[in-house]
């Protein structure tokens, strides 16, 4: 079965970012694909050391749990990341993870090439577009396919559950999930 892996960068237990990714995952599943969400909440993701050992050992030399996520990405057809915006940009943990995932892909079998996906940003007021742009660079430099939606993949909310009030934002995310699933099915046909 075709699958999309979604990664949540929020450190909060009751996270708006997780709630938004769950909406996206529901849409993907309604299109007949499997969706799995992984949280970085209890992980301490280190930055890439640029040691290039991944080219020889076919995984990252840093043992902090990211290699297990990399294997899941390798086996998936799609990859979506969601980050809260606390200080105007994506959380450091997701950017560290993306840089290492990209390095392993580029140094080994280029497993990210032609995967479908994209970024999602969740914030109280601002920083959404900067966060999306920052994460989007990962998708483009790794030869991935990023479908559009009805607006930018952003949802407004601060307090737990507040994202439910941003119906336009949630509809944008649902449409994005639908477009990811539809594109994967077309590519695989």
Long-range contacts (C-beta under 8 A, 24 or more apart in sequence): 1-33, 1-34, 2-32, 2-33, 2-34, 2-77, 2-78, 2-184, 2-185, 2-188, 3-33, 3-34, 3-35, 3-36, 3-75, 3-76, 3-77, 3-78, 4-28, 4-33, 4-34, 4-35, 4-36, 4-76, 4-77, 4-78, 4-79, 4-80, 4-116, 4-117, 4-180, 4-181, 4-184, 5-35, 5-36, 5-38, 5-69, 5-72, 5-73, 5-76, 5-78, 5-79, 5-80, 6-35, 6-36, 6-37, 6-38, 6-79, 6-80, 6-81, 6-82, 7-37, 7-38, 7-39, 7-40, 7-69, 7-79, 7-80, 7-81, 7-82, 7-94, 7-97, 8-37, 8-38, 8-39, 8-40, 8-41, 8-82, 9-40, 9-81, 9-82, 9-83, 9-84, 9-90, 9-91, 9-93, 9-94, 9-97, 10-39, 10-40, 10-41, 10-82, 10-83, 10-84, 10-91, 10-122, 11-40, 11-41, 11-91, 11-93, 12-41, 12-84, 12-160, 13-41, 14-160, 14-161, 15-39, 15-41, 15-84, 15-160, 16-84, 16-122, 16-155, 16-157, 16-158, 16-160, 16-161, 16-162, 16-163, 17-82, 17-83, 17-84, 17-120, 17-122, 18-82, 19-161, 19-163, 19-164, 20-82, 20-120, 20-122, 20-155, 20-163, 20-169, 20-170, 20-173, 21-80, 21-82, 21-120, 23-170, 23-173, 23-174, 23-177, 24-80, 24-82, 24-120, 24-173, 24-174, 24-176, 24-177, 25-177, 26-174, 26-177, 27-173, 27-174, 27-175, 27-177, 27-178, 27-181, 28-78, 28-177, 28-178, 28-180, 28-181, 30-178, 31-177, 31-178, 31-181, 31-182, 31-185, 32-181, 32-185, 33-77, 33-78, 33-181, 33-184, 33-185, 36-72, 36-76, 38-69, 38-72, 40-93, 40-94, 40-97, 43-93, 45-93, 45-96, 45-97, 45-100, 46-96, 46-100, 47-96, 47-99, 47-100, 48-96, 48-99, 48-100, 48-103, 50-103, 52-103, 52-107, 54-103, 54-104, 54-107, 54-108, 55-107, 55-108, 58-104, 58-108, 59-104, 60-100, 60-103, 60-104, 62-100, 66-97, 66-100, 66-101, 69-97, 69-101, 70-100, 70-101, 70-104, 73-101, 73-111, 73-112, 73-115, 74-111, 76-115, 77-115, 77-116, 77-184, 77-187, 77-188, 78-115, 78-116, 78-117, 78-180, 78-181, 78-184, 79-112, 79-115, 79-116, 79-117, 79-144, 80-117, 80-118, 80-119, 80-120, 80-177, 80-180, 81-117, 81-118, 81-119, 81-120, 81-135, 81-138, 82-119, 82-120, 82-121, 82-122, 83-119, 83-120, 83-121, 83-122, 83-131, 83-135, 84-121, 84-122, 84-123, 85-121, 85-122, 85-123, 85-124, 85-126, 85-127, 85-128, 85-130, 85-131, 86-123, 87-127, 88-126, 88-127, 88-130, 88-131, 89-127, 89-130, 89-131, 89-134, 90-119, 90-121, 90-131, 90-134, 90-135, 94-135, 95-134, 95-135, 98-135, 98-138, 99-138, 101-138, 102-138, 102-141, 102-142, 105-142, 106-142, 110-142, 110-143, 112-142, 112-143, 112-144, 113-142, 113-143, 113-144, 114-143, 114-144, 114-145, 114-187, 115-144, 115-145, 116-144, 116-145, 116-146, 116-147, 116-180, 116-183, 116-184, 116-187, 117-144, 117-145, 117-146, 117-180, 118-146, 118-147, 118-153, 118-176, 118-180, 119-153, 120-153, 120-154, 120-155, 120-173, 120-176, 121-152, 121-153, 121-154, 121-155, 122-154, 122-155, 122-156, 122-157, 122-163, 123-154, 123-156, 123-157, 123-158, 124-156, 124-157, 124-158, 125-156, 128-152, 128-154, 129-154, 145-183, 145-187, 147-176, 147-179, 147-180, 147-182, 147-183, 148-176, 148-179, 149-173, 149-175, 149-176, 149-179, 150-175
